[in-house]
Amino acid sequence: MSDTPVSELSFEQAMAELEKVVGQLERGDVALDESIALYDRGAKLKKLCEEKLKEAEEKVAAITLDGDGNPAGLKPVEGL
């Protein structure tokens, strides 16, 4: 488990760490206290990944296309 605060991780870093956390929990080869800490970190990583995906989806949705289907610019997205 990384010592880096979850809020400072990129999407890719958070996803990779989340996969490791899930793997450790599924194997069940960690002590109870460590399992609880892993679960807590995993929940934070999951939340961060979901937030970053939502932001990316909103940015993609903001791309406007011209008549030929080519990107023509961006339209403002509320909240960004």
N, C-alpha and C positions, 0 to 999 in steps of 0.2 A: 504494500500500500504506500502510495506517494505521500510525502509530507507537504506537498504543494497545496495551498488552499484551493478548493474546488473552483471558486470564482475566478481564479487566475488561469485555469486550463482552457485550451482551445477545444473545439468540438471533438476533434480527432483524438486528442490526449484523453479527454473525459471518456470517450467511447471505449478506447483501448483499456483504460483502467477499470471501467465498469465491467468489461468482459472478463478481466482477471478476477475481480471481486466475485462475480457470479460463479466463475469456475471454482474458486476456493470454497464458496458456500455450498455449492453442489457436491463437492468431494466430501465435505463434512469432516475434514481432517484438521480443523482448527478448534482451539479451546472456546468455551462458551463466551467469555469476555471478548475475545478477539472476533468471534462471530457477530456479536452485537455491534462492535465498532465497525466491522466490515459492512454490515447491513445498513448502518447509519450513513456511512460514506457512500455506499451504493445508491441509497435513496437521493442523496444530494447530487451525485453524478447524473442520475437519471433525470432529475429535474433540470439540471443545467443543459443536458443534451436536448430535452424537449423544448426548452426556451430558445436555444440556438437554432433548432430546426424550424420553429415557428417564425423566428425573425427572417430566416432565409426564404421560407415560403412566401412571406409577405413582400419581400424584396422582389422575388420572381414574379409575383402577381402584379407588381407595380409596373412591370415592363409593358409598354404599349407597342403595338405592331401597326405597320402601315398597311395599305391595301394589298400589298404583295406578301404580307406575312413576315416582313423584315422588322427587326427592332427599330423603333422610331424615337424612343425616348422613354422617360419615366413619368409616371403620374404620381402625385403625392399620395402617400399612404398615411392615414391618421395614426398617430401614436409613435411614429418613427422620426 
